[in-house]
């Protein structure tokens, strides 16, 4: 006898990873999932509905959800039959890039309100039902920036570090209730979200930033970032497949990195847990050896460094 489909609630489905994941799960040939694809602004649901095709209204429902609002979360859950969520995918997120002196505290708080507290808010809402049924799966779209800091991405990385610490801690308790936590950690992903963000910061003024820091950001970081995405970036579909594999696993992993081409960069921190090797190497490559950095990123893109730099 076939098992009933699992209800999957996904945040941040208007574009990118969330949209692709919602469609792939809803179009599962075995119909194992009933997807509730959510977004803050339902005016942006057109792309999702077009991609869903015949799954729309059958195995996929579109709903409004603002992860920064208790009322919105409660309203969304009230529209789910029985209010039961079997799989929660915390995907909604915002980015913030630039010299710290030129970023407002309000902008920083917005990042944490969405990326961290938004995820916590959803978990608090679904956990009582999962614990009562003694089953469930919480999937968090984190980032390799939750494992290592990245220059001029301090606030975004901090929000992902917070996610990693919170959900790793929570995972210990939840195993007692047969509830699994999985942190999916993409590297650079070529999405509309990333493209718009880089376009905005390339022309931003960042008032209050000293000339040297602004020059480092524009002349060193931005070109290196574009090179990183060009050579090491992966598609949303690659990340989505990793998430689908995690959701479908009988014993889901706590952590799942999605981009093998990025692994030599994370290996630097694994080799030296103090973090000093990673910080010094990244600093020298970015500010003193840009040509070597360019060559290294090209090698990462073609895969020739992947097997040479691995943690033991």
N, C-alpha and C positions, 0 to 999 in steps of 0.2 A: 504493500500500500504506500503510495507516494505521500511524502510529508507535505503539510500545508506550506504555502510560500511564506518566507520571512518578510516582515515589514521593515524596510530600510528607510530611515529618515536621513536626508543629506542636506546640509546647509551650503549656501553659496553656489547655486546651480544656473545662474544666468549666462555664464560663459565658462570657457576653460575646462579645468579638471572636473569640476562639479557637474557641468553639463554633460561631458563625455561619459562620466561614471554613471549618471542617472540613466542615460540612454542605453548604455551597454547592459546594465543590470535589468532594465525593463524589457529589453529585447532578448534576454536569456532564452535559448531554445527550450530549456527544460522548465521554464517559468517557475524558477525557485524564489523569485523576489517580487514583492509588491512595493514599489518605490514611491516615496513621498519626496518629490524634488522641490526644494524651497529656495526662495530668494527674497531679498528685502523689498525690491521694486518689481511688482508684477507687470509693469509696463515693459519690462525687458524679457518677457517669457516667450517671445515670438521664435527666437532661434531654437530654444529647447523644444517647443511644441512641434516645430517643423522637423527637427531631427528625430523626435520620438515616433512620428508617423502613426501606424496603427496601434502602437502600444499606449498612446495617449488615451486616457479614460479607461484603459483596461488594466495594464500593469504599471502605469505611471500616472500619478496625480501631481499637479502643480499647486503649491500653496505658498502663501505669504509668510515670511518669517524674518524678523529682525532680531538677531542674536543678542543685541544690546538692550532688549526690552523684555521684562518679565511678562508683561501683558501679551505681547506678541507670541512668546513661546507658549504660554498657557492656551491662547486661542488656537494656535497651530495644532497642539496635541489634542485639543478637544475635538478636532475634525477628523482624527484618526480613529477608526473603528476600535472601540474598546480602550483607546488611548495607549495601546501597547506597541512599543517599539522594540524590535528584536536586534536590529543593528543601527547604531547611530554613527554617522560619518560627519565629524567636525571638519568641514572644509572651508567655511567662510573665513576670509582674511583680507587684510589691507597691508600695503607696504609703505615704507618710509626710508628714503635714501638721502644722504647729504651731510655736510658738516654739522656737527651737533650744535655749534653756536648759532647757526642759522635756522634751527628748527624750534618751533614753539612748544611749550609744555602741553598745550591743548592738543597739538598734533600727535605728540608722543602718547598722551592718554588715550586718544582715539585708537591708536594701534593696539594698546593693551586692552581697551574695552572690547574690541572686536576679536583679536587673535587669542587672547587669554581668557578674559572674563566671559566672553561670548561662549566659548567652549565649555567653561565651568558651569555657566547658566544652563546650558542644554543638558549637561550630565546630571546636574541636580534635579532636573525635571524628569528625566527618564529612569534614574537609578531606583527609586522606590518600586516601580513596576518590575524592573529586571530582578531586583533582589527578592521580591515576592514570588516570582516565577522561577527564581534560581537559575536563570540563564540569560545570556545577552552578550553582545560584542560592541565595544566602543572603539571606533577607528578614528585616529587623529591625523590629519594631514599636517605634519610638522615640517621640518626642513633640515638639511645638513647644517644650516645656521643655528640649529638647536644643539649642535654638537661642537661647533667651533665658531668663534667670532669672525666677522668679515668687516674689514675697514669700510667706514662710511655707511654701514648698515647696523650700527650699534643698537638702535631701538628695536628694529625688526628682529635682530638676533636675540635680544634680551627677551622679547615676547615668546620666541620659540624655545629658548632655554627654560623659561617658566613653564611652558607646556610640558617639556620633557620631564622636568622635576616633579611636577604635579601628578602627571599620569603614571610615571614609574612608581611613585609612592602609592597612588591609589590602586595600582594593579595588584599589589601585595594583598591588600584587604579583599579585593573583589574576587580573587581566586577561590576564596572561601565560599562564595556564592555562585561559583561556576560561571562567572562573568569575565570575559577576556578583554584586555586592552592591547591595542596595536598602534604603535607610532610609525607612520609611513614617512620616510625622510627623503624627499626628492632633492636633487641638486638643482642646477639651473634648468628651468623649464621655459620653453619658448611659447608664451601665451599672450593673449591680448592684454592681460593684466600687466605683465612685465613690460611689454612694448610701450604701453601708455605711460607707465611709471618712468621708464628711462627717457622717453621723449620730454616729459615734464621737467625732470631734474636737469636735463642738459641745457635748458634755457632759464632755469630759476636763478634768482639773484642771491638768496641766502644772506639777508641783511645781518650785519654784526659779525660776519666771518672775516678774519684777517686775510690779506692778499695771498700770503704764502699757502695757507690751507686751501683757499679757493683754487689756487693754481694747481695744487696737488690733486684736488678733486677732479678738476676739468681736464688736466693734461696727463695725469697718471691713472687715476681710478677709472674714469669713464671709458677711455680707449681699452683698458684691460678688461673691463666688464663686458664690453661689446665683443671682444675677442673670446672671452670665456663662453659667452652664450653661442657664438658662432661655431666654436670647436667642441664644446663639451655639453651644450644644451640638448635636452631631449624633448620629445613631443608630449603633449598632454596624454595622448593615447598610451605611451609607454608607462606613465605613472598610473593611469587608470588600470592597465592590465595588472600591475603590481598590487593595486588595492583589491581588485577582483580576486586575485589569487589568495590574498590575506583573508578576505571575507569567506572564501570557499574552503579554507583550510580547516581540517578537523581539530588541529592544535595551533591556533594562530600565534605567530611570533610577537614578542613585545616590540621589537624594532625591525624595520625593513627598509634598507636603503634601496633606491630605485635606479641609480645611475652608476654603473660600473666604471665609466670613464672618469668619474670624479673621485674614485676610491684612493688614488695616490695622494690626493690633497688631504683627505681625512686620515690617511696613514701617518702623516707627519705628526699628528697629535697622539696617535696610538703608540708610535715608536718612543715618544718622549711625553709621558703623561703630565709632566709639569707644564707643558704648553710652550716652553721656551723655544724649542726647535721650530715649531710652527710659526710663532710670532716673528722670530728673527729671520727665518727663511722668507716668509711672505713680505716682510718689510724690505729686505734686500732686493727681492725680485721686482717689487712694485716701484721702489724709489731709486734703486741703484743699478739694477740689471734688467731694464725693460725689454731689451732684445732677447735675453735668455728666457724671460717670462713668455714672450711671444712664441719663441721656438718650443718651449715646454708645453704650452697650450695646444699648439699644432700637433705635437706628439701625442698628447692626451686624446685629441680628436681622432687620430688614426689608430690609437690603441697600442702604440709601441712601448709606452711607459707602464701600461697597466699591469704587466706581469713582473716588472722589474722593481716596483716600489710597492711592497705589501708588508703589513705589520706581521710580526711573528707571534 
